[in-house]
Amino acid sequence: MFIRLFHARVRPGRQAEFKRTVEMLSLPAIQEKSGMIACYPGQPVGAGSTDFILVTVWRDVEDAETRTKEDWARAIVPAEALPLVEDWNLYDYKSYGVFEQPLKPLFKSI
């Protein structure tokens, strides 16, 4: 499995707007991609925090690939949300310690 972590630092005071934009424009488009196993958006816990993350899990690296990491980031941060973002990073990981094709989810739905 292949794990991709997207981290964005949103401009102070723009967190709610960023979250709404990602929920409406980004998540539906990402979740329908072939090869995606899981998608976990994360929002700040503290009132003053501006960090957001999105963790996606894919069958393999080919399923998650796009031409460049910037193209993939644009899928997460559409043009409408770019003015809301101060900085972003994208990290790629190969899973370990779990079956490549798990028989059941590692975590139960809440």
Backbone bond lengths (Angstrom), bond angles and torsions (degrees), N, CA, C in turn:
res aa  C-N    CA-C-N  psi(-1)  N-CA   C-N-CA  omega(-1)  CA-C   N-CA-C  phi
1 M - - - 1.446 - - 1.529 109.18 -
2 F 1.313 114.30 157.39 1.447 122.69 -177.17 1.531 108.21 -125.15
3 I 1.329 116.24 132.70 1.468 121.80 -176.85 1.524 108.44 -117.64
4 R 1.304 115.52 133.54 1.456 120.45 177.74 1.530 107.20 -123.02
5 L 1.335 115.62 130.04 1.462 122.23 179.38 1.526 108.42 -116.88
6 F 1.305 115.78 120.33 1.459 122.41 176.21 1.520 107.21 -107.12
7 H 1.327 116.61 128.67 1.466 122.19 179.71 1.526 108.05 -123.16
8 A 1.323 116.44 129.41 1.465 120.89 177.62 1.513 109.65 -127.52
9 R 1.312 115.41 138.02 1.464 121.60 171.49 1.529 105.73 -103.85
10 V 1.326 114.80 117.26 1.464 121.83 -174.96 1.527 109.14 -94.56
11 R 1.309 115.69 147.03 1.471 120.07 179.05 1.533 109.62 -59.90
12 P 1.328 117.33 137.93 1.471 120.54 -179.79 1.528 111.58 -53.42
13 G 1.321 114.94 138.07 1.450 121.42 179.51 1.519 114.67 83.41
14 R 1.334 117.45 -3.95 1.469 121.20 -177.18 1.525 112.37 -111.35
15 Q 1.344 116.96 10.32 1.461 121.38 -175.27 1.532 112.61 -60.12
16 A 1.312 118.41 -47.79 1.468 121.36 -177.45 1.523 110.55 -62.71
17 E 1.312 116.91 -40.91 1.463 121.45 179.44 1.530 110.95 -65.44
18 F 1.337 116.09 -42.23 1.460 120.34 177.71 1.530 110.59 -62.31
19 K 1.314 116.28 -47.71 1.463 120.96 -179.11 1.528 110.64 -58.50
20 R 1.318 117.17 -46.05 1.463 121.66 179.62 1.530 111.33 -60.64
21 T 1.316 116.86 -43.87 1.460 121.33 -179.27 1.522 111.06 -63.45
22 V 1.318 116.98 -44.96 1.463 120.85 179.41 1.529 110.43 -64.52
23 E 1.339 117.23 -42.61 1.474 120.83 179.48 1.524 111.65 -61.66
24 M 1.308 116.90 -40.14 1.467 120.65 -174.87 1.528 113.08 -83.38
25 L 1.324 117.88 -37.36 1.461 120.29 -172.62 1.529 114.36 -106.33
26 S 1.322 117.17 -41.55 1.463 120.21 -171.31 1.521 113.72 -85.69
27 L 1.319 116.69 -52.67 1.467 119.94 -173.05 1.524 113.50 -58.64
28 P 1.330 119.86 -44.93 1.466 118.04 178.85 1.532 112.61 -60.01
29 A 1.316 117.48 -40.33 1.463 120.83 -179.07 1.528 111.96 -68.11
30 I 1.317 116.81 -39.65 1.463 120.99 -178.22 1.525 110.96 -71.69
31 Q 1.323 116.84 -42.11 1.458 120.91 -175.04 1.520 113.31 -67.73
32 E 1.314 118.50 -19.61 1.460 119.97 179.65 1.522 113.38 -89.12
33 K 1.316 118.14 -1.43 1.464 121.92 -179.11 1.520 111.62 -66.81
34 S 1.306 115.73 139.61 1.458 121.98 177.75 1.527 109.99 -66.41
35 G 1.320 116.46 138.50 1.457 120.75 177.44 1.508 114.86 91.99
36 M 1.343 117.75 -7.25 1.452 119.78 179.43 1.523 109.97 -76.92
37 I 1.325 115.17 132.16 1.461 121.54 177.71 1.525 110.16 -97.83
38 A 1.337 116.88 -41.72 1.464 120.57 -176.79 1.523 110.29 -153.42
39 C 1.328 114.74 155.62 1.462 122.05 178.48 1.526 107.00 -142.37
40 Y 1.334 116.48 122.24 1.465 121.48 -177.24 1.529 110.01 -128.13
41 P 1.332 118.38 99.34 1.459 119.69 173.66 1.523 109.57 -79.54
42 G 1.313 116.81 142.84 1.463 121.19 179.70 1.516 110.70 -127.96
43 Q 1.320 115.31 133.87 1.463 121.21 179.61 1.519 110.03 -111.82
44 P 1.318 117.00 162.99 1.458 120.41 -179.19 1.527 112.02 -61.25
45 V 1.319 115.57 147.15 1.453 121.16 176.21 1.523 109.74 -91.77
46 G 1.311 116.72 -44.13 1.459 120.77 179.97 1.519 111.43 -80.42
47 A 1.307 116.13 146.92 1.463 121.38 -177.21 1.528 112.22 -60.80
48 G 1.331 117.66 -32.39 1.448 120.51 -177.03 1.520 114.54 -91.73
49 S 1.319 117.64 -4.23 1.459 120.54 -176.87 1.520 111.19 -74.58
50 T 1.294 116.10 145.76 1.461 121.43 179.53 1.528 111.58 -120.54
51 D 1.330 118.27 10.12 1.462 122.46 -177.37 1.526 111.19 -90.44
52 F 1.320 116.29 129.69 1.450 123.75 174.14 1.517 107.79 -123.12
53 I 1.333 116.81 150.03 1.456 120.69 175.98 1.524 109.64 -133.19
54 L 1.308 114.51 161.06 1.452 121.71 170.05 1.521 106.31 -140.62
55 V 1.323 116.46 120.26 1.458 122.40 178.12 1.525 107.07 -107.20
56 T 1.324 116.23 124.44 1.458 120.11 175.44 1.521 108.51 -120.96
57 V 1.335 115.27 144.46 1.458 121.88 179.31 1.526 106.92 -120.86
58 W 1.337 115.00 131.44 1.459 122.42 -174.60 1.531 110.02 -124.59
59 R 1.329 116.33 156.59 1.468 120.34 176.04 1.521 110.74 -58.26
60 D 1.330 116.69 -45.72 1.466 120.29 179.03 1.524 109.16 -156.07
61 V 1.320 115.35 173.45 1.464 120.68 -174.94 1.531 111.18 -63.71
62 E 1.319 117.78 -32.44 1.466 120.07 -179.51 1.524 111.82 -63.70
63 D 1.328 117.04 -34.63 1.464 120.44 178.72 1.526 111.75 -66.50
64 A 1.307 117.53 -30.91 1.468 121.49 -176.72 1.525 112.20 -92.17
65 E 1.310 117.36 -10.82 1.457 120.34 -173.19 1.522 113.68 -68.01
66 T 1.301 114.03 144.32 1.461 123.90 166.98 1.517 104.73 -134.95
67 R 1.302 116.63 -177.83 1.465 118.41 -177.66 1.524 112.20 -60.73
68 T 1.318 117.34 -43.93 1.465 120.77 179.25 1.522 109.04 -144.15
69 K 1.306 115.95 165.81 1.466 120.20 176.26 1.525 110.58 -65.40
70 E 1.321 117.19 -30.55 1.461 120.07 178.33 1.524 110.39 -65.63
71 D 1.357 117.27 -37.71 1.467 120.24 176.92 1.518 110.24 -62.02
72 W 1.329 116.13 -41.91 1.458 119.84 -179.06 1.532 109.46 -66.39
73 A 1.313 117.16 -41.25 1.459 120.70 179.46 1.525 110.85 -63.79
74 R 1.331 117.61 -35.45 1.463 120.09 177.71 1.530 111.71 -65.60
75 A 1.334 116.28 -26.82 1.468 119.25 175.57 1.523 110.20 -68.64
76 I 1.332 116.74 -31.42 1.462 121.29 179.21 1.523 110.18 -82.14
77 V 1.315 116.13 -44.48 1.464 121.12 -178.05 1.527 107.81 -109.88
78 P 1.324 117.07 90.98 1.467 119.37 179.77 1.527 110.59 -66.30
79 A 1.302 115.84 165.98 1.469 121.74 -177.04 1.522 111.65 -51.63
80 E 1.332 116.92 -35.90 1.466 120.84 -179.34 1.523 112.32 -64.29
81 A 1.333 116.96 -26.31 1.469 120.47 -176.35 1.524 112.90 -98.27
82 L 1.324 118.61 -12.65 1.471 120.79 -177.54 1.526 113.60 -53.88
83 P 1.337 120.35 -42.77 1.470 119.38 179.08 1.530 113.52 -64.47
84 L 1.336 117.39 -15.50 1.461 121.63 -178.45 1.527 112.27 -85.67
85 V 1.333 117.76 -14.42 1.463 122.61 -171.74 1.522 110.86 -101.96
86 E 1.329 116.33 128.50 1.469 122.06 174.63 1.518 111.12 -81.65
87 D 1.348 115.49 -43.51 1.459 120.72 -173.37 1.525 108.48 -158.44
88 W 1.323 116.99 153.36 1.460 120.46 175.86 1.521 109.78 -147.79
89 N 1.334 114.76 156.75 1.461 122.61 176.27 1.517 108.62 -140.70
90 L 1.319 115.22 153.48 1.451 121.61 178.78 1.518 108.09 -130.92
91 Y 1.331 116.41 130.01 1.461 122.10 -177.19 1.528 109.08 -126.15
92 D 1.318 116.98 138.39 1.459 122.72 179.00 1.521 110.02 -115.90
93 Y 1.350 115.73 141.40 1.460 121.67 -178.06 1.522 110.32 -139.95
94 K 1.308 115.98 148.74 1.460 122.83 170.65 1.519 106.17 -101.44
95 S 1.326 116.94 133.03 1.464 119.60 -178.10 1.525 110.36 -71.19
96 Y 1.313 114.98 158.83 1.465 121.59 175.21 1.516 108.30 -150.42
97 G 1.310 116.63 157.77 1.453 120.60 175.90 1.522 114.80 77.06
98 V 1.324 117.12 6.49 1.464 121.06 176.76 1.520 107.93 -134.59
99 F 1.329 115.41 158.96 1.458 119.26 175.65 1.519 108.94 -61.89
100 E 1.320 116.35 143.33 1.468 119.37 176.05 1.524 110.74 -63.01
101 Q 1.309 117.53 -36.00 1.461 122.61 177.82 1.527 107.56 -121.64
102 P 1.334 118.75 83.22 1.460 120.05 -176.79 1.529 111.47 -58.61
103 L 1.325 115.23 142.06 1.451 120.84 178.86 1.517 111.31 -75.47
104 K 1.328 117.05 -26.12 1.455 121.50 177.30 1.530 107.47 -146.94
105 P 1.329 117.20 160.90 1.466 118.98 -179.44 1.524 111.60 -60.23
106 L 1.324 115.78 147.33 1.451 120.54 177.31 1.523 110.90 -70.83
107 F 1.334 116.26 -28.31 1.458 121.24 -179.10 1.520 108.61 -127.04
108 K 1.302 116.71 140.18 1.453 120.27 176.82 1.515 109.59 -80.15
109 S 1.311 115.38 149.03 1.472 120.33 175.47 1.515 109.37 -66.18
110 I 1.299 114.61 145.91 1.467 119.64 179.64 1.515 109.34 -87.14
